[in-house]
Amino acid sequence: MSRVSVKRSSLVLLGLFVAIAALVTEASVIALLIAALVVGVLFKIGFAVLGGLARPLPEPPPPGELRKVKILYRCSICGTEVRMTAANDQMPEPPRHCQDEMDLVTPVDDL
């Protein structure tokens, strides 16, 4: 299990917030401390989510390297179905079966 690290400046700001809020309001120190901790956790989670969304997409693999795909083809003559899971291109050439190219079954929107 990983240990949570807290900066000293965060603890100082938390203490200042609780001290000022206790002087200004009539709330208990424990309630203010819990509220400050909840706000800190929410900020930490929010920044983590935003940081995850801000990362750029990875570069596509170089040509010739296999990519993960999920494409389903069906032979129009005998009805054999083939599911392609790896290909050298995002939209590879359809495989051949019964001396003819197989038909694409996967909707184009899913590619």
Backbone hydrogen bonds, N-H to C=O, Kabsch-Sander energy under -0.5 kcal/mol:
donor,donor_aa,acceptor,acceptor_aa,energy
11,L,7,K,-1.6
12,V,8,R,-2.1
13,L,9,S,-2.4
14,L,10,S,-2.3
15,G,11,L,-2.4
16,L,12,V,-2.6
17,F,13,L,-2.6
18,V,14,L,-2.4
19,A,15,G,-2.5
20,I,16,L,-2.8
21,A,17,F,-2.8
22,A,18,V,-2.2
23,L,19,A,-1.6
24,V,20,I,-2.3
25,T,21,A,-2.6
32,L,28,S,-2.1
33,L,29,V,-2.4
34,I,30,I,-2.5
35,A,31,A,-2.4
36,A,32,L,-2.5
37,L,33,L,-2.2
38,V,34,I,-2.4
39,V,35,A,-2.4
40,G,36,A,-2.3
41,V,37,L,-2.4
42,L,38,V,-2.6
43,F,39,V,-2.5
44,K,40,G,-2.2
45,I,41,V,-2.5
46,G,42,L,-2.6
47,F,43,F,-2.7
48,A,44,K,-1.8
49,V,45,I,-2.3
50,L,46,G,-2.5
51,G,47,F,-2.4
52,G,48,A,-1.8
53,L,49,V,-1.7
54,A,50,L,-1.4
55,R,51,G,-0.5
64,G,88,N,-0.6
65,E,62,P,-1.9
67,R,87,A,-3.6
69,V,85,T,-1.9
71,I,84,M,-2.1
73,Y,82,V,-3.2
74,R,103,D,-2.7
75,C,80,T,-2.9
79,G,75,C,-1.4
82,V,73,Y,-2.6
84,M,71,I,-3.3
84,M,82,V,-0.6
85,T,83,R,-0.5
87,A,67,R,-2.1
97,H,100,D,-3.1
100,D,97,H,-1.3
102,M,95,P,-2.7
103,D,74,R,-3.2
105,V,72,L,-3.2
106,T,72,L,-1.4
110,D,107,P,-1.3
111,L,108,V,-1.1
